[in-house]
Amino acid sequence: MKRHKKTPSAPERQKQENPRQTTFGGMMDGVQWEEKILSTADLYSGQPYQRPVLDRVVDRLVRHWDPCLLTPLVVSYRDGRYNLVDGQHRVCGGRKKNSGKDVDMLCHVYYGLTYEQEAELYYKLDQAKGHLRLSSATKALLESGSNAEIVDVKRRIEDAGFVWALDKPTGEPFEIMSTRAVISAYHLLGGAGFSRMLELIAQTWRGAPGSLKASMLSGMALFLKTYEAELDDAAFIKRLSLADADEIIRRGKMDFSTNKAALRFARVIWDKYNSQQRGGRKLPYRFKG
């Protein structure tokens, strides 16, 4: 969405124009807001915590346009400009209804929010509406810095040389696009175990996209959780580097003996570890199922 020019208006004068103000506590401690009519030309959007604007959503909004059903835009006055926190699709729809020209829209304008508080507010608003996909919700939480666990997951991913592509994946090597499988692996293994898994994947498959698919991540997490005390990391890297990650996925998908997806791929990884090299210590079957 297009970024617009800054407005020189001062918040003190803005508040005097409309006496309807409220002061919040908690997360919004010291923050005030007011209702205000603003032109869409004065709004700045496209913040990293926001999900991309979807044309199909805008088109649907325009087809069923009813001003009586539109809720006010949520705007934060910060750093001398009006930052659109919530309402990108409504703004685009309003412009489209007006032949592409800017329109005046009712806004709830907040004063005193930090960037991180904006991101947290955006997350809570969209969670309440049920609009956010898990990847978009996780991206918003990261930008807010309010969830220590998610921040730690991202740090460990980057420390292992990977990129967590939550919003705009490119399919390049070392790019992790999965969200749920990543978070589940972190919960299953803990921080140190999660980092160990990422290092094994990085050194074994060198960032190959197939090795970073959700199925591989879930299989690796279960495999490592099952054999964490027995596994020789150097032997794993040596043996599994001879195996193609995409082949592991194909074999796992052909296993109909269990409905546990992670187990299907963990079994293939276990089999590859034991069969890729003659001799050497083999791992006994310890999976439950």
N, C-alpha and C positions, 0 to 999 in steps of 0.2 A: 504494500500500500504506500502511496506517495507520502513523502515527508514534507511538511509545510513550514513556512517561515515562522520565526519566533514572533511573539507579540510583546510590545513594550509595556503593556499594562502592569501596574503594580498591584500586588494582592491587597494592600490596605484600601485602595480606592475601589477595588472590585467588591470587597466585603461591604463597603458603605452603600453600594448600589442596590444590594438586596439584603435586608436584615434577617432573613430566615437562615440562621446558622445553628449548628449543633457541634458540641465538643465531645470527643470520644475518649474512652479510657482503654486499658488493655493494650492490644497490639497497636491501636490507633491513639495511644496516649498523647494528648496535646494537639491532636489533629482536629481541624474544623472543616465543615463543608457547607455549601450553599447551593441552592438551585439557581441556574443561570442559563440564559439563551446565548449560545455561541454559534458562529458560522463554522461550518466544517473546514473552511479555508484556514482557520486558526488552530486546528488540531494537528498534533504530531503523533504519528503511530508507527507500527512496525518494530516495537520493542522486542528484544531477544526472547522475553518470556512469553510472547504472544504466539498463538498458532497462526499459520498462514491463512489469508482470506481465500475462501473457496467460492469460485464463480457459481457453482450449482446452488450453494446456500443463498447467495445474493439473488440469483434468479428466482428462487422459490419465494424469498422474502418480497420481491417486487411483485410477483404474481398475486400474492395474497396481502398486498400492502393495506394496512389499516392503521392510521395514525393513533387511533384510540387504544390500540393494543401495544404500542411501542413504549418500552420503559426508557427512562432517561439514560443518556450516555454516562459512563463513569469516567471522570477526568481528574487528573492530578496536576495542580499548578506547581511546577518544580523547575528551577534553573531558568526562570523567565519565560516559560512557555507552557502551553496546555498539552499535557501528555494524555492521549486517549488510552485508558486502561481497559475498558470494556465497551464494545459497541462498534467494532470495525465493520462488521457485515451490515449493520444498520446505516452507518455512514455511507458505505458504498451503494446500498439500496436507495438511500435518499438522493444521492447524486444521480443515480440511474433514472429515477423517477422524474428528476428535474433536468433531463436531457444532458447530463454530464456536468451541470453547473453546481457550484456549492450551494448548500442550503443552511438555514438556521435550525438548530435542534436544541431541545431541552437537555441540560446536563446537570449532573451532580458533581460539583467541583470541590475537590479536597485540597486543603492547604496544609503543608507540613509533612507530607509523606516522603520518605526516602525511596530510592529506586528499589531497594529490597522489599520495602513495605508495599510498594505498587505491585511487585511480582507476587507477593503473598496474597494481596487482595484479589488480584486477577485469578489466582489459583482457587481461592475460596469461592469466588463468584461463579466461576465456570464449573467447579465441582458441584455447587448447589443446583446448577442447571443441568448437570449431567452431560455436558458437551465435550469435555476433554477426553481424548484417548489417553491411555496410560503414558505413552511417550511424551505427549504434550504436557500432561500434568507433571511428569517428572522433570521436564525442562523448566517449567515454571517454578517448581520447588528448588531446583538448582540455582536459578537466578535470584530467588528470594534469600537463599542461604539459611532458611529456617529449619531444614531437615538435615541434621548432622550425618545421619546414615547415608542418605543419597549423596551428600557431598563427599563422604569417604569412599563410596563406590566409584564415583567419577575420578577421584584422586588416584585410586589404585589402578583403574583402567589406564589412565594416562601414564602412571609410573611404569607400567608394563609395555608402554610404547603404542598403545591403541588409542583410537578416537571413538568416543561414544556419540554416534550420530543420531540424535533424538529427533531432529526436525528436518534436516535436508541431507539424507544419505546419498552418496555418490557411487557406492559399490566398489570403491577403491580398496586396495589391500590395507590391512590393519584397521579397518573400520567396522565397529560393532553396531549393528542396527537394532538388535533385540533389546527389549526393555524388561519384559516379564521374566525371561530366562536368566538375565543378568542378576536381577534383584533376588530371584529365587536361589540362584547359586550362592550369592553372598549370604543369604539367610542360612542355607544348609551348611556352608563351610566355615563361616565366620570370616573376619577380615584377612587374617594370615593365610588361611586355606584358599580363599578366593584369589589372593595375589599369587599364591603358588600355582593354582590352576592356570591363571593368565600367563605366567612365565612359561609353563610347560607348553601351552598352545603356541605362544610366540616363538619359542625355540624349536618346536617340532615342525610347524607348518608355515612359519615365516609370514604370517599375516594373510594367508590364502583366504579369500572370502568364504569358501566352504567350511573352513574350520571355525568360523565365527557365527554360523547360523544358530538359531535357537535350539535346534535338535542336537547339535554338537555340544553346545554349552551345557544343556541339561544332562546329556550323557556323560560328559567329562566331570561335571559336578558330582553326579552319583558315583561314578567310578572312583574318583579321588576320595570321596567320603567313605567309601567301602574299604579302600586299600591305603588310606592315608599313612598308616604306620608301617606298612609292608613295602610300599612302592619305592623302587630305586629310580629317582628322577632321571639320572643319566641314561639308564637302560631304557626308560620310557621314550626319551627323545631319540635315542639311536634306533629303536625298533619301530616306533610309530612314524618316524620321518620317512620310512619306506612305504607307508600306507597313504593312499590318497583320501583326503577328508570327504570328498564327494562320494567315494565308493563306500565309506563307512555309513554315510547318510542313506545311500541306496539300499544297502544291506539291512540297515535298521528299519527302514520303511517296509521291508518285505517280511519282517518278523510279526506274525499274527498270533503268537502264542501268549501274548500279554497285552493288556490295554494300557499299560503304564509306558508312556512315550519315552521317558528318560531311561527306563530299563532296557528298552530295545537297543538304544544306541550305546549304552554303557556295556552291554554284552558284547557288541561288536568290537568296541575298544579293548575290552578284556581279551577277546579271542585274538585280536591282532597283536596284542602285547605278548601273548604266549606263543604265537605261531610264526612271528616274523623272523625269528632267529633260532636256529637249532641249538640245543643245549641251553645252559643258563637256567637261572631260577625261574620257575613258573608260578603264577598266582593261582591259588585254589579258588573255586567258585564260591563266593560268599554272598552273592546277591539274594535278597529275600524275594523269591518269585522266579 
